[in-house]
Amino acid sequence: MFNADDPQTVASLARLCRLISKREKPILFWIGAGASRWAGCPSWEDLAKNIRRAFAKEVQGFDNASATSALSSGDYPKVFQYCKTADEERYRLFLSESLSGHTSSHIYTTFTERLKKINPLYIVTTNSDLCLEQNLSNSTVVERSDLERCVAYIQSSTSFIGKLHGSISSSHSQIFATSEYQKLCMDKEYLSALEHLFEFCTVIFLGYGLQDSYVLELIERNVADHEIFGNGPHFLISSRGVPSKKGFRQILYSNNRFSDHRAAMRILDFVQQSRPESATTKSPANSLPSKPDRSAFYISNFMPPGTHQTSQTAEVKSFSITAKVSVGVGFINGELPPVPSRALHDLLGRVHANEALQR
């Protein structure tokens, strides 16, 4: 559930709703590892723990002490770097095996089904697993080396999945180790394409903690250069607050009931329902215009007007013996509390009255 007690969350939801309904900018979903966990993939932390444990047992000369220290401090790219330095072939094989062959869970299937309702659908992801492309087959996959194509796809309303950190289908394209991040930050064409996406779109971060420093730097630089033109904002869907940064707004949700962050998926319903009807569905040329949906509450336990009886009484006579038999609780009408009618025809009458007032 969204955190309605957080003023920034309420304001951010209202701002996002306005952006979507007015179609001010295309919506781009930035999907991180938190979403892949719903499909059974390990988190970044679990993956770092597992690879360190495996290399400590299997790879001779592995610097386990340094890797353990990096793991304790939360510097996961450094953990992967120690593994890559010790045995690069084993390192890439471990990542591919750990991120492949997962069966989609019910929660992940629900997640992708909600994504399918948004058309066109624009996604970039830091996940190198294949879960998204396997479940969203109508979206074109864009590899990191061709990221500039994403802007062209947005202009032509073509759904796509941009693989920001590579894919297990091409192990050398994956970004996990420190040296790989450093190389990525030096790729001017890649960063330029990413910056254009921030400038051209409203970005919703889902299942992602904005932990990559180059992403923050891009957002801050973009806002610094174009703040006067109202560039952005971007939105971070999170179960915990992060330090305030220019360029994006936080939408917080509670993770108390479900620890797997499924509450974050509610934002997909919010986006789909906030979009104008013509933006998500196209009516056939010969079909009649559809009426807007109306909501109503139907109370199934209703008491229609009239006489109510809670029991039946019968009299039985047999020669000189007379007996009375009562079936039910035995209340009489006077003992029943006055209950206003909740009959279905009353509900329909109120709906018609509201329609008349709206005219």
N, C-alpha and C positions, 0 to 999 in steps of 0.2 A: 504494500500500500504506500502511496505517496505520503510524505510527511507534511500534513496540513498545518502543523504547528510551526513550520519553518517559513518565515515571511518570504525569503528568497525563492523557495520552491513554488509558493503560490504565485508570486509575481512572474517567475520564469515560465510556468505553465501557461499563464495568460498571454505572455509575450510570444511563446511558441505557437499558441493557437492562432493569434493574429497573423503571424508570419505565414502559417500554412493556409489559412482561409483566404488571405489576400494574394497568395502565390508570389510573395515578394522575391523569394529566391528558391531554387531547387533544394530539396532536403537530401543530404548525403549522410548515410549511416556509417559511422566508424566503429567497427565491431572488433572487440578484443578477446583475449583468452578466456575471460569470464564466461562468454557465451559458449565457447567450445567445451567447457567443463560440463555443460548440460548434456553434451553428446558423449561424455565419458572420457574425454581427453584430460590429461593431467594439467594442473595449473603450472604457471611458470616456476613457482616455488617448489612444487612437488617434482617437476622435471629436473630442476637443479639438484635437489636432494638425491634423486634416483641415479642420475648420471655420476655424481660424485661417489656414491656408494659403489656403483658398478666399476668405475675406474680404479678405485682404491683396492678392489679385490682382484681385478683382471689385468691391469696395465702396469707393467714394470716401469719404474722411474716417475710415476705420477706424483706430483707435489700435493699430497693429501692434506698436509698441515695448512698450506696457504689456501687451498680450496675450501677447507672447513672454516677457516677464518672469514673468507669472503662470503660464505653461506650464512654465517652467523650475523654478519653485518647487513645482509640483504642485497649484496652486490652480485646478483645472479649472472650478469654478463661476464664478470670476472671468473666465476665458477666454470662457465662454459669455455672460457678462454684457456684455463688450465687444462681442461680435458682436450681441447683442440690441439694445443701445443704438444701434449703427450702422445696423442695418436689421432691424427685428423680423420683417417679412414674409419676408425672405430667410432669416433665422435659423430660423424655424419650418419653412420649406420644406426647408431643408438637413437638419434633423433627421429629418423624415418620410421623405425620400428615402433617407437613410443607414440607416435602421432598418427599411425595408420591402423586400419582394421577395427575401428570402433563402431559399435552398433548404436544408432540414434535412440535416445531415450524418449519417453512420452513427452517430457518437458521440452526437449529440443525439437521434436516433431511439431509440437504446438507453436514453438518459436518460429520455425520456418514457414508454417502454414499462415501465420499472421503476416510475415514478410511478403508472402505471395499476394496478399490482398492489396499491397501498395504497388501501383503501376503508373508510370515506370519506377523501377526500384534501383537506386544508386547506392552501392556499398563499396567501401574500402575496408580491408581487414589486415591486421598484423598477424593473423593466425596462418601458419603454413600447412595446417591439416587441410583435408579436402571436404570437410563436412558441409560447408556452405554450397560449394559448386555441385556436390552430389545431390543436394536437396532442392537447389534452385536452378534446375537445368535450363530454364528459359533465359537465364542471365549470361551474358558473354563474360568470359574470364579474361582479365587483363593482367599480364605479368608486370612486375616492377619495372622492367626495362622499357615497357611501352606505356607507362603511366600517363603520358600526355594525351593518349587516346581517350581518356576518361572525359575530358572537357568536351571533345567532339561528340561523344556518346550522349552527354547531357544535352547538348544542343539539338541532337536528333531524337531525343526522348527514347533512347535505347537503354534497357536495363543492363547493368554490368556488376561484376565483382572484381575490384582491384586488389591484387595481392601485394601489399606494401612490403612485406618481409619475406617474400619468396614462397616456395611451395615444396612439399616433400617429393613431388614429382620431379623436381630438379634440385637435388640436395645442396648443390653449391650456391643456390640462390637464397638459402635460408639465412636469417639474421638472428643470432643468439649471442655470439661471443663479442667481447669488447672490441677486438680488431674489426669485426664485421660492422658494428655500429659506427666506428670511426670512418671506415671506408664509405659507408652510406652517407654520412654527414658531409663528405667531400664530393659527393655526386651532385654537381650543380644542376644537371638536367632533371634529375629526380626531385630535388628540393624545389626547383622552379615549378615543376608540374604540381607538386603538392601545395605550394603556395597559391597557385592559380585556383585550386580546388577550394581552399579556404576563402579566397576572395570572391569566388563565383557562387559558392553554396552556403547554406546554413548547415553546419555539421553537428550531428547528434552522436556523442560518444556513448557507446553501449557496451558494457562488459569490459571497460578499459579505464585504467586509472590515471591516464596522462603522465606516466612515469618516464617516458622517453623525453629527455631534455630538449632534443631538437624539435619536437612537436611544440613544446611550450615556446621555444624561441621563435618559431615560425608564426605562431599566433600573435605573440607580443609585437613582433616586427611588422606584421600585417596591420595591426591596429594602430601602431605608432605612425605608419605611413598614410593610413586612410581613415583615421578616426573621424575626421571632419565630414567624411562622406557616409558615415553611418555603417561602416563595414561590419559584418557579423550580425548579431552575435552567434556564438556557437554554444551548445548545451552539453553538459556532462551529467549523465544519469548515474548516480552513485548511492551506495548505502552508507557512506561515511563522507564527511566533509573534507575537502582538501584546501590548502591555502589559496586565498582568492587571487585570481589572475585576470588581467584585462583580456577581453576578447571572448570569454565564455561565461555562461551562467550555470549554476548548479541546480539540479532537481534531485532532491534527496528522497529515498524511499526506505521503509522499515524492512529489516531482514530478520525480525524476531520470529515470525511464524514459519518461514521457509528459509533455511540457511543457504540455499543454492541460488539466491538472487533472482528467482523467477519473477519477483515483483517488478523487476526492471522491464519485463516484457509488456507491462501495461502501457508503456509509452507508445508501443506500436499501435495498439487500439486507439490511443489518443490521436496519433498522427493520422491514421486512416479515417477516423470519424470526423476529424476537423477539416479534412480536405473538401473542397467543393465537389458536388456530385459529378460534374462533368470531368473532373480531374482524375477520377478513379474508374468511372464506368461510361461506356458509350452506348446509347440506345440505338437499335436498328432504325433505319431510315423510315420504315413504314409503321413503327410501333407508336402507340399513344404515349404522351409524356407521363412519366410516373409521378405519383403523388408523394409528397414528403412523408417520411415515416412519422408516426405519432406514438407516443408512449402512454401506457395506462397500467394501473395496478388492478388485478383481478383477485378478489378475496374469495377463495373457494368455500370457506365455511360461512355461509350467509344464512340468515333467517328471514324467509319471505314473510310478507304481511299476512295476517289472518289469525285463525285460532290454532294454538299449539297444544298438543297433548303429549305428555311424557309417559303415559301408561294406559293400559286397557284393563277394564274390570268386567268380570263375568260372574253371574250368579248361577249356582248349581243346586238343584233340588232333587232329593231322593227320599221318597216317602215323607217321614217326619223331620228329615235332616235338610237344612238349608245352609249352603256354604257360599262364600264369596271368594273369588280368585282374582288377584291383581298381578298384572305383568308389567314391569317397568319400575321407575323410581317413585312414582306415586305423587308427584307434584301436581297441584292444580294451577290454572292460569294465573290466579291471583298471587301465587307464591313466586312466580317467575319475575325476574327483574325486567323492567321495560328495555327492550333492545331495538334500536332503530334498524329499519330494513336495510340489508346489504344485498338485495337481490340483483341479479345480473342486469335486469332491465333498468334498475336505478343507475348502474354504472354507465350503460349506454346512453341514458337520458342526460347524464352529466357531460358526457363526451359531446353529444349533439349541442348542448347548451354552450359549451366552450367554443365550439366551431361557429355558432351563431354570433357570439360576442366578438370573435376574431374577424368576422366579416364586417 
